[in-house]
Amino acid sequence: MKISNLPKKISTFFKEVKLEMKKVNWPTRQETIKYTSIVIGVSLGVAAFLGACDFIFTTILNKFIL
């Protein structure tokens, strides 16, 4: 790769990035809010499940082993 070709390659790269970004199907505000709510809800559900499992196993270990 020649150093003299570097500015041209950088320019070409950014032009191609601009073209590709125009092709992206960006989500609407409502879709973003909906998907964010789903992620937060699932995260809270998993956290509650793991917390309950931890509590149960800790209780069992404290009663029978320790």
PDB file of N, H, CA, C and O in Angstrom:
ATOM      1  N   MET A   1       0.843  -1.178   0.000  1.00  0.00           N
ATOM      2  CA  MET A   1       0.000   0.000   0.000  1.00  0.00           C
ATOM      3  C   MET A   1       0.888   1.240   0.000  1.00  0.00           C
ATOM      4  O   MET A   1       1.767   1.404   0.846  1.00  0.00           O
ATOM      5  N   LYS A   2       0.635   2.080  -0.948  1.00  0.00           N
ATOM      6  H   LYS A   2      -0.079   1.946  -1.635  1.00  0.00           H
ATOM      7  CA  LYS A   2       1.415   3.307  -1.058  1.00  0.00           C
ATOM      8  C   LYS A   2       0.804   4.385  -0.184  1.00  0.00           C
ATOM      9  O   LYS A   2      -0.416   4.493  -0.064  1.00  0.00           O
ATOM     10  N   ILE A   3       1.665   5.174   0.418  1.00  0.00           N
ATOM     11  H   ILE A   3       2.656   5.087   0.321  1.00  0.00           H
ATOM     12  CA  ILE A   3       1.227   6.292   1.263  1.00  0.00           C
ATOM     13  C   ILE A   3       0.493   7.337   0.426  1.00  0.00           C
ATOM     14  O   ILE A   3      -0.420   7.997   0.922  1.00  0.00           O
ATOM     15  N   SER A   4       0.879   7.493  -0.822  1.00  0.00           N
ATOM     16  H   SER A   4       1.620   6.957  -1.225  1.00  0.00           H
ATOM     17  CA  SER A   4       0.252   8.518  -1.659  1.00  0.00           C
ATOM     18  C   SER A   4      -1.213   8.189  -1.982  1.00  0.00           C
ATOM     19  O   SER A   4      -1.988   9.087  -2.310  1.00  0.00           O
ATOM     20  N   ASN A   5      -1.593   6.912  -1.891  1.00  0.00           N
ATOM     21  H   ASN A   5      -0.963   6.182  -1.625  1.00  0.00           H
ATOM     22  CA  ASN A   5      -2.983   6.511  -2.157  1.00  0.00           C
ATOM     23  C   ASN A   5      -3.871   6.623  -0.918  1.00  0.00           C
ATOM     24  O   ASN A   5      -5.090   6.493  -1.026  1.00  0.00           O
ATOM     25  N   LEU A   6      -3.295   6.856   0.229  1.00  0.00           N
ATOM     26  H   LEU A   6      -2.305   6.961   0.316  1.00  0.00           H
ATOM     27  CA  LEU A   6      -4.047   6.862   1.476  1.00  0.00           C
ATOM     28  C   LEU A   6      -5.171   7.908   1.513  1.00  0.00           C
ATOM     29  O   LEU A   6      -6.292   7.557   1.881  1.00  0.00           O
ATOM     30  N   PRO A   7      -4.924   9.168   1.151  1.00  0.00           N
ATOM     31  CA  PRO A   7      -6.034  10.139   1.186  1.00  0.00           C
ATOM     32  C   PRO A   7      -7.198   9.750   0.271  1.00  0.00           C
ATOM     33  O   PRO A   7      -8.357   9.958   0.630  1.00  0.00           O
ATOM     34  N   LYS A   8      -6.909   9.196  -0.889  1.00  0.00           N
ATOM     35  H   LYS A   8      -5.968   9.027  -1.181  1.00  0.00           H
ATOM     36  CA  LYS A   8      -7.961   8.783  -1.811  1.00  0.00           C
ATOM     37  C   LYS A   8      -8.760   7.622  -1.225  1.00  0.00           C
ATOM     38  O   LYS A   8      -9.985   7.587  -1.340  1.00  0.00           O
ATOM     39  N   LYS A   9      -8.066   6.671  -0.597  1.00  0.00           N
ATOM     40  H   LYS A   9      -7.070   6.699  -0.504  1.00  0.00           H
ATOM     41  CA  LYS A   9      -8.746   5.525  -0.002  1.00  0.00           C
ATOM     42  C   LYS A   9      -9.618   5.952   1.179  1.00  0.00           C
ATOM     43  O   LYS A   9     -10.715   5.424   1.364  1.00  0.00           O
ATOM     44  N   ILE A  10      -9.142   6.890   1.965  1.00  0.00           N
ATOM     45  H   ILE A  10      -8.251   7.319   1.814  1.00  0.00           H
ATOM     46  CA  ILE A  10      -9.929   7.394   3.093  1.00  0.00           C
ATOM     47  C   ILE A  10     -11.178   8.094   2.581  1.00  0.00           C
ATOM     48  O   ILE A  10     -12.266   7.895   3.120  1.00  0.00           O
ATOM     49  N   SER A  11     -11.032   8.903   1.554  1.00  0.00           N
ATOM     50  H   SER A  11     -10.147   9.065   1.116  1.00  0.00           H
ATOM     51  CA  SER A  11     -12.160   9.611   0.967  1.00  0.00           C
ATOM     52  C   SER A  11     -13.184   8.621   0.409  1.00  0.00           C
ATOM     53  O   SER A  11     -14.387   8.784   0.615  1.00  0.00           O
ATOM     54  N   THR A  12     -12.713   7.613  -0.286  1.00  0.00           N
ATOM     55  H   THR A  12     -11.736   7.480  -0.453  1.00  0.00           H
ATOM     56  CA  THR A  12     -13.601   6.580  -0.834  1.00  0.00           C
ATOM     57  C   THR A  12     -14.326   5.850   0.278  1.00  0.00           C
ATOM     58  O   THR A  12     -15.521   5.574   0.171  1.00  0.00           O
ATOM     59  N   PHE A  13     -13.611   5.536   1.342  1.00  0.00           N
ATOM     60  H   PHE A  13     -12.640   5.760   1.429  1.00  0.00           H
ATOM     61  CA  PHE A  13     -14.209   4.840   2.477  1.00  0.00           C
ATOM     62  C   PHE A  13     -15.368   5.637   3.059  1.00  0.00           C
ATOM     63  O   PHE A  13     -16.441   5.080   3.289  1.00  0.00           O
ATOM     64  N   PHE A  14     -15.173   6.918   3.298  1.00  0.00           N
ATOM     65  H   PHE A  14     -14.301   7.370   3.110  1.00  0.00           H
ATOM     66  CA  PHE A  14     -16.228   7.738   3.895  1.00  0.00           C
ATOM     67  C   PHE A  14     -17.408   7.938   2.940  1.00  0.00           C
ATOM     68  O   PHE A  14     -18.549   8.040   3.392  1.00  0.00           O
ATOM     69  N   LYS A  15     -17.159   7.994   1.652  1.00  0.00           N
ATOM     70  H   LYS A  15     -16.232   7.911   1.285  1.00  0.00           H
ATOM     71  CA  LYS A  15     -18.251   8.090   0.684  1.00  0.00           C
ATOM     72  C   LYS A  15     -19.096   6.815   0.713  1.00  0.00           C
ATOM     73  O   LYS A  15     -20.325   6.875   0.657  1.00  0.00           O
ATOM     74  N   GLU A  16     -18.434   5.674   0.800  1.00  0.00           N
ATOM     75  H   GLU A  16     -17.437   5.626   0.846  1.00  0.00           H
ATOM     76  CA  GLU A  16     -19.154   4.405   0.864  1.00  0.00           C
ATOM     77  C   GLU A  16     -19.923   4.262   2.175  1.00  0.00           C
ATOM     78  O   GLU A  16     -21.023   3.711   2.197  1.00  0.00           O
ATOM     79  N   VAL A  17     -19.346   4.756   3.257  1.00  0.00           N
ATOM     80  H   VAL A  17     -18.452   5.203   3.239  1.00  0.00           H
ATOM     81  CA  VAL A  17     -20.051   4.727   4.540  1.00  0.00           C
ATOM     82  C   VAL A  17     -21.320   5.553   4.454  1.00  0.00           C
ATOM     83  O   VAL A  17     -22.371   5.125   4.930  1.00  0.00           O
ATOM     84  N   LYS A  18     -21.237   6.724   3.857  1.00  0.00           N
ATOM     85  H   LYS A  18     -20.383   7.072   3.470  1.00  0.00           H
ATOM     86  CA  LYS A  18     -22.405   7.597   3.715  1.00  0.00           C
ATOM     87  C   LYS A  18     -23.492   6.910   2.895  1.00  0.00           C
ATOM     88  O   LYS A  18     -24.671   6.995   3.239  1.00  0.00           O
ATOM     89  N   LEU A  19     -23.112   6.232   1.819  1.00  0.00           N
ATOM     90  H   LEU A  19     -22.154   6.162   1.539  1.00  0.00           H
ATOM     91  CA  LEU A  19     -24.087   5.526   0.995  1.00  0.00           C
ATOM     92  C   LEU A  19     -24.745   4.379   1.762  1.00  0.00           C
ATOM     93  O   LEU A  19     -25.956   4.178   1.666  1.00  0.00           O
ATOM     94  N   GLU A  20     -23.960   3.640   2.512  1.00  0.00           N
ATOM     95  H   GLU A  20     -22.976   3.802   2.590  1.00  0.00           H
ATOM     96  CA  GLU A  20     -24.502   2.512   3.276  1.00  0.00           C
ATOM     97  C   GLU A  20     -25.419   2.992   4.404  1.00  0.00           C
ATOM     98  O   GLU A  20     -26.416   2.337   4.708  1.00  0.00           O
ATOM     99  N   MET A  21     -25.095   4.111   5.018  1.00  0.00           N
ATOM    100  H   MET A  21     -24.284   4.643   4.771  1.00  0.00           H
ATOM    101  CA  MET A  21     -25.927   4.637   6.105  1.00  0.00           C
ATOM    102  C   MET A  21     -27.295   5.073   5.589  1.00  0.00           C
ATOM    103  O   MET A  21     -28.272   5.050   6.338  1.00  0.00           O
ATOM    104  N   LYS A  22     -27.375   5.464   4.338  1.00  0.00           N
ATOM    105  H   LYS A  22     -26.581   5.483   3.730  1.00  0.00           H
ATOM    106  CA  LYS A  22     -28.666   5.833   3.753  1.00  0.00           C
ATOM    107  C   LYS A  22     -29.548   4.601   3.563  1.00  0.00           C
ATOM    108  O   LYS A  22     -30.773   4.720   3.530  1.00  0.00           O
ATOM    109  N   LYS A  23     -28.944   3.425   3.437  1.00  0.00           N
ATOM    110  H   LYS A  23     -27.949   3.329   3.463  1.00  0.00           H
ATOM    111  CA  LYS A  23     -29.688   2.190   3.218  1.00  0.00           C
ATOM    112  C   LYS A  23     -30.213   1.585   4.521  1.00  0.00           C
ATOM    113  O   LYS A  23     -31.057   0.689   4.493  1.00  0.00           O
ATOM    114  N   VAL A  24     -29.727   2.059   5.636  1.00  0.00           N
ATOM    115  H   VAL A  24     -29.041   2.786   5.659  1.00  0.00           H
ATOM    116  CA  VAL A  24     -30.116   1.498   6.927  1.00  0.00           C
ATOM    117  C   VAL A  24     -31.572   1.835   7.224  1.00  0.00           C
ATOM    118  O   VAL A  24     -32.014   2.967   7.028  1.00  0.00           O
ATOM    119  N   ASN A  25     -32.307   0.837   7.696  1.00  0.00           N
ATOM    120  H   ASN A  25     -31.948  -0.083   7.855  1.00  0.00           H
ATOM    121  CA  ASN A  25     -33.703   1.031   8.081  1.00  0.00           C
ATOM    122  C   ASN A  25     -33.728   1.322   9.576  1.00  0.00           C
ATOM    123  O   ASN A  25     -33.732   0.401  10.392  1.00  0.00           O
ATOM    124  N   TRP A  26     -33.746   2.602   9.934  1.00  0.00           N
ATOM    125  H   TRP A  26     -33.742   3.350   9.271  1.00  0.00           H
ATOM    126  CA  TRP A  26     -33.694   3.008  11.333  1.00  0.00           C
ATOM    127  C   TRP A  26     -35.058   2.804  11.991  1.00  0.00           C
ATOM    128  O   TRP A  26     -36.088   3.069  11.371  1.00  0.00           O
ATOM    129  N   PRO A  27     -35.074   2.335  13.246  1.00  0.00           N
ATOM    130  CA  PRO A  27     -36.363   2.160  13.928  1.00  0.00           C
ATOM    131  C   PRO A  27     -36.989   3.506  14.282  1.00  0.00           C
ATOM    132  O   PRO A  27     -36.298   4.507  14.473  1.00  0.00           O
ATOM    133  N   THR A  28     -38.324   3.498  14.363  1.00  0.00           N
ATOM    134  H   THR A  28     -38.886   2.685  14.207  1.00  0.00           H
ATOM    135  CA  THR A  28     -39.023   4.719  14.758  1.00  0.00           C
ATOM    136  C   THR A  28     -38.880   4.910  16.269  1.00  0.00           C
ATOM    137  O   THR A  28     -38.386   4.032  16.976  1.00  0.00           O
ATOM    138  N   ARG A  29     -39.316   6.055  16.739  1.00  0.00           N
ATOM    139  H   ARG A  29     -39.718   6.768  16.164  1.00  0.00           H
ATOM    140  CA  ARG A  29     -39.252   6.334  18.177  1.00  0.00           C
ATOM    141  C   ARG A  29     -40.098   5.328  18.962  1.00  0.00           C
ATOM    142  O   ARG A  29     -39.682   4.843  20.015  1.00  0.00           O
ATOM    143  N   GLN A  30     -41.282   5.022  18.441  1.00  0.00           N
ATOM    144  H   GLN A  30     -41.620   5.416  17.586  1.00  0.00           H
ATOM    145  CA  GLN A  30     -42.175   4.083  19.126  1.00  0.00           C
ATOM    146  C   GLN A  30     -41.572   2.677  19.162  1.00  0.00           C
ATOM    147  O   GLN A  30     -41.683   1.985  20.174  1.00  0.00           O
ATOM    148  N   GLU A  31     -40.938   2.250  18.075  1.00  0.00           N
ATOM    149  H   GLU A  31     -40.847   2.812  17.252  1.00  0.00           H
ATOM    150  CA  GLU A  31     -40.291   0.937  18.057  1.00  0.00           C
ATOM    151  C   GLU A  31     -39.151   0.882  19.067  1.00  0.00           C
ATOM    152  O   GLU A  31     -38.980  -0.112  19.772  1.00  0.00           O
ATOM    153  N   THR A  32     -38.379   1.956  19.128  1.00  0.00           N
ATOM    154  H   THR A  32     -38.519   2.764  18.555  1.00  0.00           H
ATOM    155  CA  THR A  32     -37.265   2.006  20.069  1.00  0.00           C
ATOM    156  C   THR A  32     -37.765   1.923  21.508  1.00  0.00           C
ATOM    157  O   THR A  32     -37.187   1.207  22.326  1.00  0.00           O
ATOM    158  N   ILE A  33     -38.831   2.646  21.819  1.00  0.00           N
ATOM    159  H   ILE A  33     -39.300   3.227  21.155  1.00  0.00           H
ATOM    160  CA  ILE A  33     -39.406   2.611  23.169  1.00  0.00           C
ATOM    161  C   ILE A  33     -39.930   1.210  23.477  1.00  0.00           C
ATOM    162  O   ILE A  33     -39.723   0.695  24.575  1.00  0.00           O
ATOM    163  N   LYS A  34     -40.614   0.593  22.502  1.00  0.00           N
ATOM    164  H   LYS A  34     -40.782   1.012  21.610  1.00  0.00           H
ATOM    165  CA  LYS A  34     -41.176  -0.750  22.695  1.00  0.00           C
ATOM    166  C   LYS A  34     -40.065  -1.770  22.957  1.00  0.00           C
ATOM    167  O   LYS A  34     -40.155  -2.553  23.902  1.00  0.00           O
ATOM    168  N   TYR A  35     -39.022  -1.765  22.127  1.00  0.00           N
ATOM    169  H   TYR A  35     -38.949  -1.129  21.359  1.00  0.00           H
ATOM    170  CA  TYR A  35     -37.946  -2.737  22.274  1.00  0.00           C
ATOM    171  C   TYR A  35     -37.142  -2.508  23.553  1.00  0.00           C
ATOM    172  O   TYR A  35     -36.691  -3.462  24.186  1.00  0.00           O
ATOM    173  N   THR A  36     -36.965  -1.253  23.926  1.00  0.00           N
ATOM    174  H   THR A  36     -37.332  -0.478  23.412  1.00  0.00           H
ATOM    175  CA  THR A  36     -36.267  -0.948  25.172  1.00  0.00           C
ATOM    176  C   THR A  36     -37.065  -1.446  26.371  1.00  0.00           C
ATOM    177  O   THR A  36     -36.496  -1.985  27.320  1.00  0.00           O
ATOM    178  N   SER A  37     -38.386  -1.265  26.327  1.00  0.00           N
ATOM    179  H   SER A  37     -38.848  -0.827  25.556  1.00  0.00           H
ATOM    180  CA  SER A  37     -39.248  -1.747  27.405  1.00  0.00           C
ATOM    181  C   SER A  37     -39.187  -3.272  27.520  1.00  0.00           C
ATOM    182  O   SER A  37     -39.159  -3.817  28.624  1.00  0.00           O
ATOM    183  N   ILE A  38     -39.165  -3.951  26.381  1.00  0.00           N
ATOM    184  H   ILE A  38     -39.188  -3.509  25.485  1.00  0.00           H
ATOM    185  CA  ILE A  38     -39.064  -5.411  26.390  1.00  0.00           C
ATOM    186  C   ILE A  38     -37.751  -5.854  27.027  1.00  0.00           C
ATOM    187  O   ILE A  38     -37.740  -6.772  27.847  1.00  0.00           O
ATOM    188  N   VAL A  39     -36.656  -5.216  26.659  1.00  0.00           N
ATOM    189  H   VAL A  39     -36.666  -4.471  25.993  1.00  0.00           H
ATOM    190  CA  VAL A  39     -35.347  -5.577  27.210  1.00  0.00           C
ATOM    191  C   VAL A  39     -35.313  -5.342  28.718  1.00  0.00           C
ATOM    192  O   VAL A  39     -34.812  -6.181  29.466  1.00  0.00           O
ATOM    193  N   ILE A  40     -35.843  -4.207  29.165  1.00  0.00           N
ATOM    194  H   ILE A  40     -36.251  -3.525  28.558  1.00  0.00           H
ATOM    195  CA  ILE A  40     -35.864  -3.914  30.605  1.00  0.00           C
ATOM    196  C   ILE A  40     -36.747  -4.919  31.335  1.00  0.00           C
ATOM    197  O   ILE A  40     -36.376  -5.396  32.407  1.00  0.00           O
ATOM    198  N   GLY A  41     -37.911  -5.249  30.771  1.00  0.00           N
ATOM    199  H   GLY A  41     -38.212  -4.862  29.899  1.00  0.00           H
ATOM    200  CA  GLY A  41     -38.815  -6.219  31.396  1.00  0.00           C
ATOM    201  C   GLY A  41     -38.196  -7.599  31.506  1.00  0.00           C
ATOM    202  O   GLY A  41     -38.281  -8.235  32.557  1.00  0.00           O
ATOM    203  N   VAL A  42     -37.576  -8.069  30.438  1.00  0.00           N
ATOM    204  H   VAL A  42     -37.506  -7.552  29.584  1.00  0.00           H
ATOM    205  CA  VAL A  42     -36.930  -9.382  30.466  1.00  0.00           C
ATOM    206  C   VAL A  42     -35.767  -9.373  31.456  1.00  0.00           C
ATOM    207  O   VAL A  42     -35.572 -10.348  32.183  1.00  0.00           O
ATOM    208  N   SER A  43     -35.007  -8.308  31.495  1.00  0.00           N
ATOM    209  H   SER A  43     -35.165  -7.517  30.904  1.00  0.00           H
ATOM    210  CA  SER A  43     -33.890  -8.206  32.439  1.00  0.00           C
ATOM    211  C   SER A  43     -34.379  -8.265  33.883  1.00  0.00           C
ATOM    212  O   SER A  43     -33.782  -8.948  34.714  1.00  0.00           O
ATOM    213  N   LEU A  44     -35.455  -7.556  34.180  1.00  0.00           N
ATOM    214  H   LEU A  44     -35.940  -7.001  33.504  1.00  0.00           H
ATOM    215  CA  LEU A  44     -36.019  -7.591  35.532  1.00  0.00           C
ATOM    216  C   LEU A  44     -36.548  -8.986  35.869  1.00  0.00           C
ATOM    217  O   LEU A  44     -36.380  -9.460  36.993  1.00  0.00           O
ATOM    218  N   GLY A  45     -37.188  -9.645  34.896  1.00  0.00           N
ATOM    219  H   GLY A  45     -37.324  -9.260  33.983  1.00  0.00           H
ATOM    220  CA  GLY A  45     -37.689 -10.999  35.114  1.00  0.00           C
ATOM    221  C   GLY A  45     -36.569 -11.982  35.406  1.00  0.00           C
ATOM    222  O   GLY A  45     -36.680 -12.795  36.323  1.00  0.00           O
ATOM    223  N   VAL A  46     -35.502 -11.915  34.643  1.00  0.00           N
ATOM    224  H   VAL A  46     -35.411 -11.254  33.898  1.00  0.00           H
ATOM    225  CA  VAL A  46     -34.355 -12.801  34.861  1.00  0.00           C
ATOM    226  C   VAL A  46     -33.703 -12.494  36.206  1.00  0.00           C
ATOM    227  O   VAL A  46     -33.314 -13.413  36.928  1.00  0.00           O
ATOM    228  N   ALA A  47     -33.582 -11.218  36.549  1.00  0.00           N
ATOM    229  H   ALA A  47     -33.898 -10.472  35.963  1.00  0.00           H
ATOM    230  CA  ALA A  47     -32.993 -10.841  37.836  1.00  0.00           C
ATOM    231  C   ALA A  47     -33.836 -11.367  38.990  1.00  0.00           C
ATOM    232  O   ALA A  47     -33.293 -11.862  39.978  1.00  0.00           O
ATOM    233  N   ALA A  48     -35.156 -11.266  38.874  1.00  0.00           N
ATOM    234  H   ALA A  48     -35.597 -10.864  38.071  1.00  0.00           H
ATOM    235  CA  ALA A  48     -36.041 -11.782  39.926  1.00  0.00           C
ATOM    236  C   ALA A  48     -35.918 -13.295  40.050  1.00  0.00           C
ATOM    237  O   ALA A  48     -35.861 -13.825  41.160  1.00  0.00           O
ATOM    238  N   PHE A  49     -35.877 -13.990  38.921  1.00  0.00           N
ATOM    239  H   PHE A  49     -35.924 -13.560  38.020  1.00  0.00           H
ATOM    240  CA  PHE A  49     -35.729 -15.447  38.932  1.00  0.00           C
ATOM    241  C   PHE A  49     -34.412 -15.867  39.581  1.00  0.00           C
ATOM    242  O   PHE A  49     -34.393 -16.748  40.441  1.00  0.00           O
ATOM    243  N   LEU A  50     -33.322 -15.240  39.172  1.00  0.00           N
ATOM    244  H   LEU A  50     -33.338 -14.525  38.473  1.00  0.00           H
ATOM    245  CA  LEU A  50     -32.015 -15.587  39.744  1.00  0.00           C
ATOM    246  C   LEU A  50     -31.939 -15.218  41.220  1.00  0.00           C
ATOM    247  O   LEU A  50     -31.324 -15.941  42.004  1.00  0.00           O
ATOM    248  N   GLY A  51     -32.551 -14.110  41.606  1.00  0.00           N
ATOM    249  H   GLY A  51     -33.050 -13.523  40.969  1.00  0.00           H
ATOM    250  CA  GLY A  51     -32.582 -13.725  43.016  1.00  0.00           C
ATOM    251  C   GLY A  51     -33.361 -14.735  43.842  1.00  0.00           C
ATOM    252  O   GLY A  51     -32.950 -15.080  44.950  1.00  0.00           O
ATOM    253  N   ALA A  52     -34.487 -15.212  43.310  1.00  0.00           N
ATOM    254  H   ALA A  52     -34.821 -14.931  42.411  1.00  0.00           H
ATOM    255  CA  ALA A  52     -35.282 -16.220  44.016  1.00  0.00           C
ATOM    256  C   ALA A  52     -34.507 -17.528  44.141  1.00  0.00           C
ATOM    257  O   ALA A  52     -34.510 -18.156  45.200  1.00  0.00           O
ATOM    258  N   CYS A  53     -33.843 -17.937  43.059  1.00  0.00           N
ATOM    259  H   CYS A  53     -33.840 -17.427  42.199  1.00  0.00           H
ATOM    260  CA  CYS A  53     -33.022 -19.162  43.115  1.00  0.00           C
ATOM    261  C   CYS A  53     -31.913 -19.016  44.157  1.00  0.00           C
ATOM    262  O   CYS A  53     -31.665 -19.944  44.927  1.00  0.00           O
ATOM    263  N   ASP A  54     -31.263 -17.895  44.188  1.00  0.00           N
ATOM    264  H   ASP A  54     -31.464 -17.141  43.562  1.00  0.00           H
ATOM    265  CA  ASP A  54     -30.198 -17.646  45.154  1.00  0.00           C
ATOM    266  C   ASP A  54     -30.741 -17.715  46.581  1.00  0.00           C
ATOM    267  O   ASP A  54     -30.118 -18.317  47.457  1.00  0.00           O
ATOM    268  N   PHE A  55     -31.891 -17.103  46.812  1.00  0.00           N
ATOM    269  H   PHE A  55     -32.396 -16.615  46.101  1.00  0.00           H
ATOM    270  CA  PHE A  55     -32.496 -17.119  48.142  1.00  0.00           C
ATOM    271  C   PHE A  55     -32.838 -18.539  48.564  1.00  0.00           C
ATOM    272  O   PHE A  55     -32.552 -18.940  49.692  1.00  0.00           O
ATOM    273  N   ILE A  56     -33.448 -19.301  47.665  1.00  0.00           N
ATOM    274  H   ILE A  56     -33.680 -18.975  46.748  1.00  0.00           H
ATOM    275  CA  ILE A  56     -33.836 -20.685  47.979  1.00  0.00           C
ATOM    276  C   ILE A  56     -32.609 -21.542  48.274  1.00  0.00           C
ATOM    277  O   ILE A  56     -32.579 -22.262  49.272  1.00  0.00           O
ATOM    278  N   PHE A  57     -31.606 -21.466  47.415  1.00  0.00           N
ATOM    279  H   PHE A  57     -31.631 -20.880  46.604  1.00  0.00           H
ATOM    280  CA  PHE A  57     -30.409 -22.296  47.631  1.00  0.00           C
ATOM    281  C   PHE A  57     -29.653 -21.881  48.887  1.00  0.00           C
ATOM    282  O   PHE A  57     -29.113 -22.736  49.590  1.00  0.00           O
ATOM    283  N   THR A  58     -29.605 -20.596  49.179  1.00  0.00           N
ATOM    284  H   THR A  58     -30.044 -19.902  48.608  1.00  0.00           H
ATOM    285  CA  THR A  58     -28.949 -20.132  50.397  1.00  0.00           C
ATOM    286  C   THR A  58     -29.692 -20.639  51.628  1.00  0.00           C
ATOM    287  O   THR A  58     -29.068 -21.077  52.594  1.00  0.00           O
ATOM    288  N   THR A  59     -31.012 -20.581  51.596  1.00  0.00           N
ATOM    289  H   THR A  59     -31.519 -20.225  50.811  1.00  0.00           H
ATOM    290  CA  THR A  59     -31.826 -21.069  52.715  1.00  0.00           C
ATOM    291  C   THR A  59     -31.617 -22.570  52.916  1.00  0.00           C
ATOM    292  O   THR A  59     -31.449 -23.030  54.045  1.00  0.00           O
ATOM    293  N   ILE A  60     -31.628 -23.320  51.838  1.00  0.00           N
ATOM    294  H   ILE A  60     -31.765 -22.947  50.920  1.00  0.00           H
ATOM    295  CA  ILE A  60     -31.421 -24.768  51.933  1.00  0.00           C
ATOM    296  C   ILE A  60     -30.040 -25.078  52.496  1.00  0.00           C
ATOM    297  O   ILE A  60     -29.908 -25.929  53.375  1.00  0.00           O
ATOM    298  N   LEU A  61     -29.026 -24.410  52.008  1.00  0.00           N
ATOM    299  H   LEU A  61     -29.132 -23.719  51.293  1.00  0.00           H
ATOM    300  CA  LEU A  61     -27.670 -24.654  52.489  1.00  0.00           C
ATOM    301  C   LEU A  61     -27.539 -24.287  53.965  1.00  0.00           C
ATOM    302  O   LEU A  61     -26.891 -25.005  54.727  1.00  0.00           O
ATOM    303  N   ASN A  62     -28.144 -23.187  54.367  1.00  0.00           N
ATOM    304  H   ASN A  62     -28.670 -22.604  53.748  1.00  0.00           H
ATOM    305  CA  ASN A  62     -28.049 -22.783  55.769  1.00  0.00           C
ATOM    306  C   ASN A  62     -28.776 -23.760  56.697  1.00  0.00           C
ATOM    307  O   ASN A  62     -28.331 -23.964  57.827  1.00  0.00           O
ATOM    308  N   LYS A  63     -29.875 -24.366  56.257  1.00  0.00           N
ATOM    309  H   LYS A  63     -30.237 -24.200  55.340  1.00  0.00           H
ATOM    310  CA  LYS A  63     -30.635 -25.275  57.119  1.00  0.00           C
ATOM    311  C   LYS A  63     -29.984 -26.650  57.224  1.00  0.00           C
ATOM    312  O   LYS A  63     -29.948 -27.244  58.302  1.00  0.00           O
ATOM    313  N   PHE A  64     -29.471 -27.153  56.106  1.00  0.00           N
ATOM    314  H   PHE A  64     -29.501 -26.671  55.231  1.00  0.00           H
ATOM    315  CA  PHE A  64     -29.027 -28.540  56.084  1.00  0.00           C
ATOM    316  C   PHE A  64     -27.513 -28.729  56.181  1.00  0.00           C
ATOM    317  O   PHE A  64     -27.055 -29.737  56.719  1.00  0.00           O
ATOM    318  N   ILE A  65     -26.758 -27.813  55.688  1.00  0.00           N
ATOM    319  H   ILE A  65     -27.130 -26.994  55.250  1.00  0.00           H
ATOM    320  CA  ILE A  65     -25.301 -28.009  55.656  1.00  0.00           C
ATOM    321  C   ILE A  65     -24.585 -27.186  56.728  1.00  0.00           C
ATOM    322  O   ILE A  65     -23.708 -27.704  57.420  1.00  0.00           O
ATOM    323  N   LEU A  66     -24.935 -25.959  56.866  1.00  0.00           N
ATOM    324  H   LEU A  66     -25.646 -25.538  56.304  1.00  0.00           H
ATOM    325  CA  LEU A  66     -24.197 -25.093  57.799  1.00  0.00           C
ATOM    326  C   LEU A  66     -24.797 -25.105  59.135  1.00  0.00           C
ATOM    327  O   LEU A  66     -24.302 -24.433  60.040  1.00  0.00           O
TER     328      LEU A  66
END
